[in-house]
């Protein structure tokens, strides 16, 4: 392992160096990493390295990922044909010693639409909830941050994915919204609100707010014991109410609960000094009154 650490130091020296890195040397090094599948080996074996060497792996990986020649990203092109590297970085969440290192590598890969799409369209994507729910706090937050990155950075591509895989995605994502973990629940609700309110996801939003189960879930979350959860649920609930073309089943639930909802909203978070929130709440009250 000492030899590995020394070699990693040498590679880092070529990429970062003291002065300007020599382009020919960097190109030669990059080509060699592709030819030997070094990037996959580094990610798969990162847990066997010493602490400093793990940090070197992240720096080397991310430096090569950012390497650009004109409009080309050679390492991104290479990784687009090597899906195992992306999946190995995600699987790093299974080992708490290296999860934050592999998480940084994954985050850097997700910046590139080509690589993000590979993960999103794979079965491995559905391992995110497991990693978020079963790991320690810091790792869980890191996994959630990368889930969010996967779902929000490349909007048109993600919108098309959600459209095609609506049922599978939401049945998985709902487990996070109903999590027993406060942080997971709150972050997931907040992310749901962002997804639904993004113009790119108009079709997905229309489908989501036509579903009775989703409306009932939000109405329950409005009464959650945590004020922050209530507040995030409000931002999703308002989309159901503000919809000018409410499907009959949605209108019927709102009408049945009209008096309860009005009484509830009138006393909902009155201590919040937030003008936009007060305006939105007032708007919902008017909408529900007119049902």
C-alpha atoms as an extended CHARMM CRD file, in Angstrom:
* protein
*
       291  EXT
         1         1  UNK       CA              0.0000000000        0.0000000000        0.0000000000  PROA      1               0.0000000000
         2         2  UNK       CA              2.9630000000        2.3220000000        0.5310000000  PROA      2               0.0000000000
         3         3  UNK       CA              3.8310000000        1.9180000000       -3.1490000000  PROA      3               0.0000000000
         4         4  UNK       CA              0.2580000000        2.7930000000       -4.0950000000  PROA      4               0.0000000000
         5         5  UNK       CA              0.4320000000        5.9490000000       -1.9810000000  PROA      5               0.0000000000
         6         6  UNK       CA              3.7320000000        6.9420000000       -3.6210000000  PROA      6               0.0000000000
         7         7  UNK       CA              2.3430000000        6.3370000000       -7.1080000000  PROA      7               0.0000000000
         8         8  UNK       CA             -0.7520000000        8.3940000000       -6.3260000000  PROA      8               0.0000000000
         9         9  UNK       CA              1.5220000000       11.2130000000       -5.1350000000  PROA      9               0.0000000000
        10        10  UNK       CA              3.4310000000       11.0370000000       -8.4370000000  PROA      10              0.0000000000
        11        11  UNK       CA              0.2250000000       11.1070000000      -10.4900000000  PROA      11              0.0000000000
        12        12  UNK       CA             -0.9670000000       14.0770000000       -8.4510000000  PROA      12              0.0000000000
        13        13  UNK       CA              2.3800000000       15.7540000000       -9.0780000000  PROA      13              0.0000000000
        14        14  UNK       CA              1.9170000000       15.4470000000      -12.8510000000  PROA      14              0.0000000000
        15        15  UNK       CA             -1.6740000000       16.7630000000      -12.7220000000  PROA      15              0.0000000000
        16        16  UNK       CA             -1.1770000000       19.5850000000      -10.2400000000  PROA      16              0.0000000000
        17        17  UNK       CA              2.6050000000       20.0580000000      -10.1260000000  PROA      17              0.0000000000
        18        18  UNK       CA              4.3500000000       23.0970000000       -8.6950000000  PROA      18              0.0000000000
        19        19  UNK       CA              4.0530000000       25.2220000000      -11.8000000000  PROA      19              0.0000000000
        20        20  UNK       CA              1.8720000000       24.7690000000      -14.8930000000  PROA      20              0.0000000000
        21        21  UNK       CA              1.1850000000       21.0690000000      -15.6330000000  PROA      21              0.0000000000
        22        22  UNK       CA              2.8160000000       19.8880000000      -18.9110000000  PROA      22              0.0000000000
        23        23  UNK       CA             -0.0740000000       19.2270000000      -21.3660000000  PROA      23              0.0000000000
        24        24  UNK       CA              1.7410000000       16.3680000000      -23.1980000000  PROA      24              0.0000000000
        25        25  UNK       CA              2.5150000000       14.6210000000      -19.9340000000  PROA      25              0.0000000000
        26        26  UNK       CA             -1.0640000000       15.0510000000      -18.6640000000  PROA      26              0.0000000000
        27        27  UNK       CA             -2.4640000000       13.7280000000      -21.9740000000  PROA      27              0.0000000000
        28        28  UNK       CA             -0.1690000000       10.7030000000      -21.7700000000  PROA      28              0.0000000000
        29        29  UNK       CA             -1.1460000000       10.0640000000      -18.1470000000  PROA      29              0.0000000000
        30        30  UNK       CA             -4.8750000000       10.3930000000      -18.9060000000  PROA      30              0.0000000000
        31        31  UNK       CA             -4.5900000000        7.9660000000      -21.8240000000  PROA      31              0.0000000000
        32        32  UNK       CA             -2.7710000000        5.5010000000      -19.6010000000  PROA      32              0.0000000000
        33        33  UNK       CA             -5.5290000000        5.6700000000      -16.9550000000  PROA      33              0.0000000000
        34        34  UNK       CA             -8.1050000000        4.8820000000      -19.6680000000  PROA      34              0.0000000000
        35        35  UNK       CA             -6.0520000000        2.0220000000      -21.1380000000  PROA      35              0.0000000000
        36        36  UNK       CA             -5.5670000000        0.3440000000      -17.7610000000  PROA      36              0.0000000000
        37        37  UNK       CA             -9.0760000000        0.9970000000      -16.3550000000  PROA      37              0.0000000000
        38        38  UNK       CA             -7.2950000000        2.7100000000      -13.4790000000  PROA      38              0.0000000000
        39        39  UNK       CA            -10.2790000000        4.8990000000      -12.5330000000  PROA      39              0.0000000000
        40        40  UNK       CA            -12.4840000000        1.8650000000      -11.8900000000  PROA      40              0.0000000000
        41        41  UNK       CA             -9.7300000000        0.1440000000       -9.9020000000  PROA      41              0.0000000000
        42        42  UNK       CA             -9.1740000000        3.2630000000       -7.7870000000  PROA      42              0.0000000000
        43        43  UNK       CA            -12.8580000000        3.5900000000       -6.8730000000  PROA      43              0.0000000000
        44        44  UNK       CA            -13.3100000000       -0.1310000000       -6.2410000000  PROA      44              0.0000000000
        45        45  UNK       CA            -10.2390000000       -0.3350000000       -3.9980000000  PROA      45              0.0000000000
        46        46  UNK       CA            -10.3610000000        3.0510000000       -2.3000000000  PROA      46              0.0000000000
        47        47  UNK       CA            -11.2390000000        1.4670000000        1.0640000000  PROA      47              0.0000000000
        48        48  UNK       CA             -7.8740000000       -0.3410000000        1.0630000000  PROA      48              0.0000000000
        49        49  UNK       CA             -5.9020000000        2.9190000000        0.8950000000  PROA      49              0.0000000000
        50        50  UNK       CA             -4.6780000000        5.0820000000        3.7410000000  PROA      50              0.0000000000
        51        51  UNK       CA             -6.5640000000        8.2380000000        4.6910000000  PROA      51              0.0000000000
        52        52  UNK       CA             -4.3500000000       10.6570000000        2.6960000000  PROA      52              0.0000000000
        53        53  UNK       CA             -4.2530000000        8.3440000000       -0.3230000000  PROA      53              0.0000000000
        54        54  UNK       CA             -8.0740000000        8.3490000000       -0.4260000000  PROA      54              0.0000000000
        55        55  UNK       CA             -8.0420000000       12.1280000000       -0.6500000000  PROA      55              0.0000000000
        56        56  UNK       CA             -5.4750000000       11.8440000000       -3.4700000000  PROA      56              0.0000000000
        57        57  UNK       CA             -7.8020000000        9.4860000000       -5.3720000000  PROA      57              0.0000000000
        58        58  UNK       CA            -10.6090000000       12.0650000000       -5.1950000000  PROA      58              0.0000000000
        59        59  UNK       CA             -8.3130000000       14.8650000000       -6.3960000000  PROA      59              0.0000000000
        60        60  UNK       CA             -6.8800000000       12.7910000000       -9.2580000000  PROA      60              0.0000000000
        61        61  UNK       CA            -10.3100000000       11.5890000000      -10.3500000000  PROA      61              0.0000000000
        62        62  UNK       CA            -11.8670000000       15.0410000000      -10.2820000000  PROA      62              0.0000000000
        63        63  UNK       CA             -8.9070000000       16.6640000000      -12.0320000000  PROA      63              0.0000000000
        64        64  UNK       CA             -9.1720000000       14.1680000000      -14.9020000000  PROA      64              0.0000000000
        65        65  UNK       CA            -12.9500000000       14.6460000000      -15.0630000000  PROA      65              0.0000000000
        66        66  UNK       CA            -12.5280000000       18.4050000000      -15.4890000000  PROA      66              0.0000000000
        67        67  UNK       CA             -9.9760000000       17.9960000000      -18.2610000000  PROA      67              0.0000000000
        68        68  UNK       CA            -11.2070000000       19.6690000000      -21.4180000000  PROA      68              0.0000000000
        69        69  UNK       CA             -9.7530000000       19.7420000000      -24.9370000000  PROA      69              0.0000000000
        70        70  UNK       CA            -11.6300000000       22.3220000000      -26.9980000000  PROA      70              0.0000000000
        71        71  UNK       CA            -15.2630000000       21.3350000000      -26.5350000000  PROA      71              0.0000000000
        72        72  UNK       CA            -14.4090000000       17.7230000000      -25.6360000000  PROA      72              0.0000000000
        73        73  UNK       CA            -14.2800000000       16.1730000000      -22.1770000000  PROA      73              0.0000000000
        74        74  UNK       CA            -12.0850000000       13.0920000000      -22.7480000000  PROA      74              0.0000000000
        75        75  UNK       CA            -12.6240000000       11.5060000000      -19.3060000000  PROA      75              0.0000000000
        76        76  UNK       CA            -16.3880000000       12.0130000000      -19.5290000000  PROA      76              0.0000000000
        77        77  UNK       CA            -16.3690000000       10.3260000000      -22.9600000000  PROA      77              0.0000000000
        78        78  UNK       CA            -14.3490000000        7.4480000000      -21.5220000000  PROA      78              0.0000000000
        79        79  UNK       CA            -16.6540000000        7.0340000000      -18.4980000000  PROA      79              0.0000000000
        80        80  UNK       CA            -19.7650000000        7.1280000000      -20.7070000000  PROA      80              0.0000000000
        81        81  UNK       CA            -18.6120000000        3.7220000000      -21.9540000000  PROA      81              0.0000000000
        82        82  UNK       CA            -17.6570000000        2.4720000000      -18.4690000000  PROA      82              0.0000000000
        83        83  UNK       CA            -20.8670000000        2.4720000000      -16.4450000000  PROA      83              0.0000000000
        84        84  UNK       CA            -19.2540000000        0.3770000000      -13.7030000000  PROA      84              0.0000000000
        85        85  UNK       CA            -17.2390000000        3.3780000000      -12.5080000000  PROA      85              0.0000000000
        86        86  UNK       CA            -20.4120000000        5.3950000000      -11.8420000000  PROA      86              0.0000000000
        87        87  UNK       CA            -22.0790000000        2.4660000000      -10.0830000000  PROA      87              0.0000000000
        88        88  UNK       CA            -18.9360000000        1.7830000000       -8.0010000000  PROA      88              0.0000000000
        89        89  UNK       CA            -18.9190000000        5.4130000000       -6.8340000000  PROA      89              0.0000000000
        90        90  UNK       CA            -22.5860000000        5.1230000000       -5.7940000000  PROA      90              0.0000000000
        91        91  UNK       CA            -21.9070000000        1.8100000000       -4.0280000000  PROA      91              0.0000000000
        92        92  UNK       CA            -19.3140000000        3.6420000000       -1.9210000000  PROA      92              0.0000000000
        93        93  UNK       CA            -22.2380000000        4.6080000000        0.3340000000  PROA      93              0.0000000000
        94        94  UNK       CA            -22.1740000000        1.0130000000        1.6030000000  PROA      94              0.0000000000
        95        95  UNK       CA            -18.8500000000        1.6320000000        3.3450000000  PROA      95              0.0000000000
        96        96  UNK       CA            -18.8990000000        4.4660000000        5.8460000000  PROA      96              0.0000000000
        97        97  UNK       CA            -15.1090000000        4.7740000000        5.8640000000  PROA      97              0.0000000000
        98        98  UNK       CA            -14.9950000000        5.8960000000        2.2320000000  PROA      98              0.0000000000
        99        99  UNK       CA            -18.5720000000        7.0630000000        1.5390000000  PROA      99              0.0000000000
       100       100  UNK       CA            -17.7230000000       10.7670000000        1.6360000000  PROA      100             0.0000000000
       101       101  UNK       CA            -14.7470000000       10.2550000000       -0.7140000000  PROA      101             0.0000000000
       102       102  UNK       CA            -16.7270000000        8.3020000000       -3.2970000000  PROA      102             0.0000000000
       103       103  UNK       CA            -19.6010000000       10.7590000000       -2.7780000000  PROA      103             0.0000000000
       104       104  UNK       CA            -17.3400000000       13.5990000000       -3.9490000000  PROA      104             0.0000000000
       105       105  UNK       CA            -16.3500000000       11.6090000000       -7.0390000000  PROA      105             0.0000000000
       106       106  UNK       CA            -20.0100000000       10.8490000000       -7.7620000000  PROA      106             0.0000000000
       107       107  UNK       CA            -20.9550000000       14.5080000000       -7.3760000000  PROA      107             0.0000000000
       108       108  UNK       CA            -18.3080000000       15.5240000000       -9.9140000000  PROA      108             0.0000000000
       109       109  UNK       CA            -19.5850000000       12.9180000000      -12.4030000000  PROA      109             0.0000000000
       110       110  UNK       CA            -23.1830000000       14.1030000000      -11.9800000000  PROA      110             0.0000000000
       111       111  UNK       CA            -22.2170000000       17.5390000000      -13.2950000000  PROA      111             0.0000000000
       112       112  UNK       CA            -22.0730000000       15.9350000000      -16.7350000000  PROA      112             0.0000000000
       113       113  UNK       CA            -25.4340000000       15.1470000000      -18.2910000000  PROA      113             0.0000000000
       114       114  UNK       CA            -24.1260000000       12.0860000000      -20.1430000000  PROA      114             0.0000000000
       115       115  UNK       CA            -22.9920000000       10.4530000000      -16.8860000000  PROA      115             0.0000000000
       116       116  UNK       CA            -25.9780000000       11.6150000000      -14.8550000000  PROA      116             0.0000000000
       117       117  UNK       CA            -28.2940000000       10.0450000000      -17.4380000000  PROA      117             0.0000000000
       118       118  UNK       CA            -26.5280000000        6.6820000000      -17.1360000000  PROA      118             0.0000000000
       119       119  UNK       CA            -27.1880000000        6.6280000000      -13.3850000000  PROA      119             0.0000000000
       120       120  UNK       CA            -30.7430000000        7.9480000000      -13.6350000000  PROA      120             0.0000000000
       121       121  UNK       CA            -31.7970000000        5.3410000000      -16.2100000000  PROA      121             0.0000000000
       122       122  UNK       CA            -30.2250000000        2.4480000000      -14.2770000000  PROA      122             0.0000000000
       123       123  UNK       CA            -31.7060000000        0.1760000000      -11.6040000000  PROA      123             0.0000000000
       124       124  UNK       CA            -28.8890000000        1.3170000000       -9.3080000000  PROA      124             0.0000000000
       125       125  UNK       CA            -30.5340000000        4.7590000000       -9.1180000000  PROA      125             0.0000000000
       126       126  UNK       CA            -33.2030000000        3.1620000000       -6.9080000000  PROA      126             0.0000000000
       127       127  UNK       CA            -30.5820000000        2.3270000000       -4.2750000000  PROA      127             0.0000000000
       128       128  UNK       CA            -30.5150000000        5.9790000000       -3.1880000000  PROA      128             0.0000000000
       129       129  UNK       CA            -33.4340000000        5.6430000000       -0.7020000000  PROA      129             0.0000000000
       130       130  UNK       CA            -31.7180000000        2.6560000000        0.9320000000  PROA      130             0.0000000000
       131       131  UNK       CA            -28.4700000000        4.6100000000        1.3520000000  PROA      131             0.0000000000
       132       132  UNK       CA            -30.3310000000        7.6770000000        2.6300000000  PROA      132             0.0000000000
       133       133  UNK       CA            -32.3480000000        5.6560000000        5.1580000000  PROA      133             0.0000000000
       134       134  UNK       CA            -29.7460000000        3.2200000000        6.4960000000  PROA      134             0.0000000000
       135       135  UNK       CA            -26.5060000000        5.2080000000        6.8410000000  PROA      135             0.0000000000
       136       136  UNK       CA            -25.1610000000        7.5530000000        9.5110000000  PROA      136             0.0000000000
       137       137  UNK       CA            -26.2760000000       11.1950000000        9.4660000000  PROA      137             0.0000000000
       138       138  UNK       CA            -23.3550000000       12.6800000000        7.4960000000  PROA      138             0.0000000000
       139       139  UNK       CA            -23.4230000000        9.9690000000        4.8380000000  PROA      139             0.0000000000
       140       140  UNK       CA            -27.2130000000       10.0820000000        4.5770000000  PROA      140             0.0000000000
       141       141  UNK       CA            -27.0460000000       13.8480000000        3.9340000000  PROA      141             0.0000000000
       142       142  UNK       CA            -24.3500000000       13.3350000000        1.3020000000  PROA      142             0.0000000000
       143       143  UNK       CA            -26.4070000000       10.6510000000       -0.4570000000  PROA      143             0.0000000000
       144       144  UNK       CA            -29.4450000000       12.9390000000       -0.3940000000  PROA      144             0.0000000000
       145       145  UNK       CA            -27.4020000000       15.8350000000       -1.8290000000  PROA      145             0.0000000000
       146       146  UNK       CA            -26.3330000000       13.6040000000       -4.7240000000  PROA      146             0.0000000000
       147       147  UNK       CA            -29.9070000000       12.3770000000       -5.2470000000  PROA      147             0.0000000000
       148       148  UNK       CA            -30.9710000000       16.0160000000       -5.4790000000  PROA      148             0.0000000000
       149       149  UNK       CA            -28.1230000000       16.7360000000       -7.9030000000  PROA      149             0.0000000000
       150       150  UNK       CA            -29.2270000000       13.7870000000      -10.0660000000  PROA      150             0.0000000000
       151       151  UNK       CA            -32.7960000000       15.1350000000      -10.1790000000  PROA      151             0.0000000000
       152       152  UNK       CA            -32.2880000000       18.8830000000      -10.5530000000  PROA      152             0.0000000000
       153       153  UNK       CA            -29.1210000000       19.7130000000      -12.4920000000  PROA      153             0.0000000000
       154       154  UNK       CA            -30.0610000000       18.5930000000      -16.0360000000  PROA      154             0.0000000000
       155       155  UNK       CA            -33.7050000000       19.6070000000      -16.1180000000  PROA      155             0.0000000000
       156       156  UNK       CA            -35.0070000000       18.6850000000      -19.6020000000  PROA      156             0.0000000000
       157       157  UNK       CA            -33.3260000000       15.2540000000      -19.4380000000  PROA      157             0.0000000000
       158       158  UNK       CA            -34.7670000000       14.5800000000      -15.9670000000  PROA      158             0.0000000000
       159       159  UNK       CA            -38.2440000000       15.8030000000      -16.9910000000  PROA      159             0.0000000000
       160       160  UNK       CA            -38.2700000000       13.2770000000      -19.8290000000  PROA      160             0.0000000000
       161       161  UNK       CA            -37.1330000000       10.5250000000      -17.4510000000  PROA      161             0.0000000000
       162       162  UNK       CA            -39.8210000000       11.3290000000      -14.8580000000  PROA      162             0.0000000000
       163       163  UNK       CA            -42.4520000000       11.4120000000      -17.5730000000  PROA      163             0.0000000000
       164       164  UNK       CA            -41.4850000000        7.9380000000      -18.7950000000  PROA      164             0.0000000000
       165       165  UNK       CA            -40.8700000000        6.3980000000      -15.3550000000  PROA      165             0.0000000000
       166       166  UNK       CA            -43.4650000000        8.2560000000      -13.3160000000  PROA      166             0.0000000000
       167       167  UNK       CA            -44.9370000000        5.3330000000      -11.3280000000  PROA      167             0.0000000000
       168       168  UNK       CA            -41.6670000000        3.6650000000      -10.4450000000  PROA      168             0.0000000000
       169       169  UNK       CA            -40.0190000000        6.9300000000       -9.4500000000  PROA      169             0.0000000000
       170       170  UNK       CA            -42.8080000000        8.2250000000       -7.2300000000  PROA      170             0.0000000000
       171       171  UNK       CA            -43.4870000000        4.9280000000       -5.4840000000  PROA      171             0.0000000000
       172       172  UNK       CA            -39.8030000000        4.9430000000       -4.4820000000  PROA      172             0.0000000000
       173       173  UNK       CA            -39.6070000000        8.6610000000       -3.6700000000  PROA      173             0.0000000000
       174       174  UNK       CA            -42.7570000000        8.5250000000       -1.5180000000  PROA      174             0.0000000000
       175       175  UNK       CA            -40.9390000000        6.2010000000        0.8990000000  PROA      175             0.0000000000
       176       176  UNK       CA            -38.5730000000        9.1160000000        1.6180000000  PROA      176             0.0000000000
       177       177  UNK       CA            -41.4550000000       11.5710000000        2.0860000000  PROA      177             0.0000000000
       178       178  UNK       CA            -42.9840000000        9.1920000000        4.6400000000  PROA      178             0.0000000000
       179       179  UNK       CA            -39.6470000000        8.4400000000        6.3230000000  PROA      179             0.0000000000
       180       180  UNK       CA            -39.4930000000        8.2350000000       10.1160000000  PROA      180             0.0000000000
       181       181  UNK       CA            -36.3480000000       10.3210000000        9.9580000000  PROA      181             0.0000000000
       182       182  UNK       CA            -37.1530000000       14.0120000000       10.3600000000  PROA      182             0.0000000000
       183       183  UNK       CA            -34.2890000000       15.3110000000        8.1840000000  PROA      183             0.0000000000
       184       184  UNK       CA            -35.0190000000       12.8800000000        5.3400000000  PROA      184             0.0000000000
       185       185  UNK       CA            -38.7310000000       13.6820000000        5.4600000000  PROA      185             0.0000000000
       186       186  UNK       CA            -38.1720000000       17.4320000000        5.4110000000  PROA      186             0.0000000000
       187       187  UNK       CA            -35.5360000000       17.3820000000        2.6560000000  PROA      187             0.0000000000
       188       188  UNK       CA            -37.6700000000       15.0710000000        0.5000000000  PROA      188             0.0000000000
       189       189  UNK       CA            -40.7600000000       17.2630000000        0.8060000000  PROA      189             0.0000000000
       190       190  UNK       CA            -38.7050000000       20.3160000000       -0.0680000000  PROA      190             0.0000000000
       191       191  UNK       CA            -37.2420000000       18.5440000000       -3.1050000000  PROA      191             0.0000000000
       192       192  UNK       CA            -40.7160000000       17.3730000000       -4.1720000000  PROA      192             0.0000000000
       193       193  UNK       CA            -41.8760000000       21.0100000000       -4.0970000000  PROA      193             0.0000000000
       194       194  UNK       CA            -38.9070000000       22.0460000000       -6.2500000000  PROA      194             0.0000000000
       195       195  UNK       CA            -39.5640000000       19.2690000000       -8.7730000000  PROA      195             0.0000000000
       196       196  UNK       CA            -43.2820000000       20.0720000000       -9.0800000000  PROA      196             0.0000000000
       197       197  UNK       CA            -42.8010000000       23.8300000000       -9.3690000000  PROA      197             0.0000000000
       198       198  UNK       CA            -40.1290000000       23.5980000000      -12.0460000000  PROA      198             0.0000000000
       199       199  UNK       CA            -41.5000000000       24.5540000000      -15.4660000000  PROA      199             0.0000000000
       200       200  UNK       CA            -39.5900000000       21.7060000000      -17.1220000000  PROA      200             0.0000000000
       201       201  UNK       CA            -41.6760000000       19.2160000000      -15.1010000000  PROA      201             0.0000000000
       202       202  UNK       CA            -45.1020000000       20.5760000000      -16.0680000000  PROA      202             0.0000000000
       203       203  UNK       CA            -46.4240000000       17.1690000000      -17.2530000000  PROA      203             0.0000000000
       204       204  UNK       CA            -45.1830000000       15.4480000000      -14.1130000000  PROA      204             0.0000000000
       205       205  UNK       CA            -46.7330000000       18.1280000000      -11.9060000000  PROA      205             0.0000000000
       206       206  UNK       CA            -50.0880000000       17.8150000000      -13.7060000000  PROA      206             0.0000000000
       207       207  UNK       CA            -50.1000000000       14.0670000000      -13.0960000000  PROA      207             0.0000000000
       208       208  UNK       CA            -49.0130000000       14.3740000000       -9.4830000000  PROA      208             0.0000000000
       209       209  UNK       CA            -51.7190000000       16.8620000000       -8.5170000000  PROA      209             0.0000000000
       210       210  UNK       CA            -54.4610000000       14.7840000000      -10.1580000000  PROA      210             0.0000000000
       211       211  UNK       CA            -53.8720000000       11.9250000000       -7.7140000000  PROA      211             0.0000000000
       212       212  UNK       CA            -56.1320000000       11.6580000000       -4.6440000000  PROA      212             0.0000000000
       213       213  UNK       CA            -53.5800000000        9.6740000000       -2.6360000000  PROA      213             0.0000000000
       214       214  UNK       CA            -51.0150000000       12.4430000000       -3.0700000000  PROA      214             0.0000000000
       215       215  UNK       CA            -53.4790000000       15.1020000000       -1.9200000000  PROA      215             0.0000000000
       216       216  UNK       CA            -54.4670000000       13.0690000000        1.1640000000  PROA      216             0.0000000000
       217       217  UNK       CA            -50.7980000000       12.5240000000        2.0090000000  PROA      217             0.0000000000
       218       218  UNK       CA            -50.1180000000       16.2880000000        1.8770000000  PROA      218             0.0000000000
       219       219  UNK       CA            -53.2120000000       17.0450000000        3.9840000000  PROA      219             0.0000000000
       220       220  UNK       CA            -51.9070000000       14.6190000000        6.6190000000  PROA      220             0.0000000000
       221       221  UNK       CA            -48.4390000000       16.1840000000        6.4960000000  PROA      221             0.0000000000
       222       222  UNK       CA            -49.9730000000       19.6400000000        7.0310000000  PROA      222             0.0000000000
       223       223  UNK       CA            -50.8620000000       18.3190000000       10.4900000000  PROA      223             0.0000000000
       224       224  UNK       CA            -47.4210000000       16.8290000000       11.1950000000  PROA      224             0.0000000000
       225       225  UNK       CA            -46.0460000000       17.4680000000       14.6940000000  PROA      225             0.0000000000
       226       226  UNK       CA            -43.1110000000       19.3700000000       13.1780000000  PROA      226             0.0000000000
       227       227  UNK       CA            -43.8040000000       22.9290000000       12.0410000000  PROA      227             0.0000000000
       228       228  UNK       CA            -41.0720000000       22.6900000000        9.4050000000  PROA      228             0.0000000000
       229       229  UNK       CA            -42.6410000000       19.5790000000        7.8710000000  PROA      229             0.0000000000
       230       230  UNK       CA            -46.0320000000       21.3580000000        7.8630000000  PROA      230             0.0000000000
       231       231  UNK       CA            -44.4450000000       24.3190000000        6.0880000000  PROA      231             0.0000000000
       232       232  UNK       CA            -42.8400000000       22.1650000000        3.3620000000  PROA      232             0.0000000000
       233       233  UNK       CA            -46.1200000000       20.2350000000        2.9210000000  PROA      233             0.0000000000
       234       234  UNK       CA            -47.9390000000       23.5590000000        2.4940000000  PROA      234             0.0000000000
       235       235  UNK       CA            -45.7780000000       24.3560000000       -0.5480000000  PROA      235             0.0000000000
       236       236  UNK       CA            -46.8690000000       21.1260000000       -2.2170000000  PROA      236             0.0000000000
       237       237  UNK       CA            -50.5010000000       21.3640000000       -1.0400000000  PROA      237             0.0000000000
       238       238  UNK       CA            -50.8500000000       24.8470000000       -2.5720000000  PROA      238             0.0000000000
       239       239  UNK       CA            -50.1910000000       23.3830000000       -6.0510000000  PROA      239             0.0000000000
       240       240  UNK       CA            -53.2750000000       21.1330000000       -5.7200000000  PROA      240             0.0000000000
       241       241  UNK       CA            -55.4640000000       24.0610000000       -4.6460000000  PROA      241             0.0000000000
       242       242  UNK       CA            -54.0990000000       26.6010000000       -7.1240000000  PROA      242             0.0000000000
       243       243  UNK       CA            -54.6910000000       24.3000000000      -10.1050000000  PROA      243             0.0000000000
       244       244  UNK       CA            -57.3630000000       26.0680000000      -12.2040000000  PROA      244             0.0000000000
       245       245  UNK       CA            -58.3770000000       22.7440000000      -13.8250000000  PROA      245             0.0000000000
       246       246  UNK       CA            -58.8340000000       20.5280000000      -10.7810000000  PROA      246             0.0000000000
       247       247  UNK       CA            -59.9370000000       16.9860000000      -11.6780000000  PROA      247             0.0000000000
       248       248  UNK       CA            -63.3430000000       16.0600000000      -10.1320000000  PROA      248             0.0000000000
       249       249  UNK       CA            -61.7980000000       13.6540000000       -7.5740000000  PROA      249             0.0000000000
       250       250  UNK       CA            -59.4750000000       16.4000000000       -6.2420000000  PROA      250             0.0000000000
       251       251  UNK       CA            -62.1950000000       19.0400000000       -6.1240000000  PROA      251             0.0000000000
       252       252  UNK       CA            -64.4700000000       16.5980000000       -4.3160000000  PROA      252             0.0000000000
       253       253  UNK       CA            -61.9060000000       15.9660000000       -1.5090000000  PROA      253             0.0000000000
       254       254  UNK       CA            -61.2830000000       19.6960000000       -1.0960000000  PROA      254             0.0000000000
       255       255  UNK       CA            -65.0050000000       20.4510000000       -1.0570000000  PROA      255             0.0000000000
       256       256  UNK       CA            -65.7170000000       17.7010000000        1.5000000000  PROA      256             0.0000000000
       257       257  UNK       CA            -63.0520000000       19.1420000000        3.7960000000  PROA      257             0.0000000000
       258       258  UNK       CA            -63.7940000000       22.7810000000        2.9840000000  PROA      258             0.0000000000
       259       259  UNK       CA            -64.7770000000       24.0220000000        6.4670000000  PROA      259             0.0000000000
       260       260  UNK       CA            -61.9940000000       22.1020000000        8.2150000000  PROA      260             0.0000000000
       261       261  UNK       CA            -59.4010000000       23.3880000000        5.7430000000  PROA      261             0.0000000000
       262       262  UNK       CA            -60.5570000000       26.9980000000        6.0800000000  PROA      262             0.0000000000
       263       263  UNK       CA            -60.4360000000       26.8620000000        9.8760000000  PROA      263             0.0000000000
       264       264  UNK       CA            -57.0390000000       25.1590000000        9.7140000000  PROA      264             0.0000000000
       265       265  UNK       CA            -55.4840000000       27.6150000000        7.2400000000  PROA      265             0.0000000000
       266       266  UNK       CA            -56.7300000000       30.6810000000        9.0930000000  PROA      266             0.0000000000
       267       267  UNK       CA            -54.6800000000       29.6870000000       12.1360000000  PROA      267             0.0000000000
       268       268  UNK       CA            -51.8150000000       28.0500000000       10.1780000000  PROA      268             0.0000000000
       269       269  UNK       CA            -48.3530000000       29.4720000000       11.0160000000  PROA      269             0.0000000000
       270       270  UNK       CA            -49.7190000000       32.9210000000       11.8790000000  PROA      270             0.0000000000
       271       271  UNK       CA            -46.4640000000       33.6730000000       13.6890000000  PROA      271             0.0000000000
       272       272  UNK       CA            -44.4870000000       33.5150000000       10.4220000000  PROA      272             0.0000000000
       273       273  UNK       CA            -43.2560000000       36.9190000000        9.3030000000  PROA      273             0.0000000000
       274       274  UNK       CA            -43.0910000000       36.0870000000        5.6320000000  PROA      274             0.0000000000
       275       275  UNK       CA            -45.0850000000       38.2470000000        3.2700000000  PROA      275             0.0000000000
       276       276  UNK       CA            -45.0210000000       35.8010000000        0.3690000000  PROA      276             0.0000000000
       277       277  UNK       CA            -46.2370000000       32.9680000000        2.6010000000  PROA      277             0.0000000000
       278       278  UNK       CA            -49.0810000000       35.1510000000        3.9750000000  PROA      278             0.0000000000
       279       279  UNK       CA            -50.1250000000       36.0920000000        0.4300000000  PROA      279             0.0000000000
       280       280  UNK       CA            -50.0850000000       32.4630000000       -0.6980000000  PROA      280             0.0000000000
       281       281  UNK       CA            -52.0900000000       31.3840000000        2.3430000000  PROA      281             0.0000000000
       282       282  UNK       CA            -54.6650000000       34.1100000000        1.6970000000  PROA      282             0.0000000000
       283       283  UNK       CA            -54.8770000000       33.0260000000       -1.9490000000  PROA      283             0.0000000000
       284       284  UNK       CA            -55.5760000000       29.4110000000       -0.9080000000  PROA      284             0.0000000000
       285       285  UNK       CA            -58.2740000000       30.5280000000        1.5370000000  PROA      285             0.0000000000
       286       286  UNK       CA            -60.0230000000       32.4430000000       -1.2640000000  PROA      286             0.0000000000
       287       287  UNK       CA            -59.6990000000       29.4480000000       -3.6250000000  PROA      287             0.0000000000
       288       288  UNK       CA            -61.1590000000       27.0210000000       -1.0800000000  PROA      288             0.0000000000
       289       289  UNK       CA            -63.9810000000       29.4210000000       -0.1320000000  PROA      289             0.0000000000
       290       290  UNK       CA            -65.0350000000       29.5940000000       -3.7710000000  PROA      290             0.0000000000
       291       291  UNK       CA            -65.4070000000       25.8040000000       -4.1290000000  PROA      291             0.0000000000
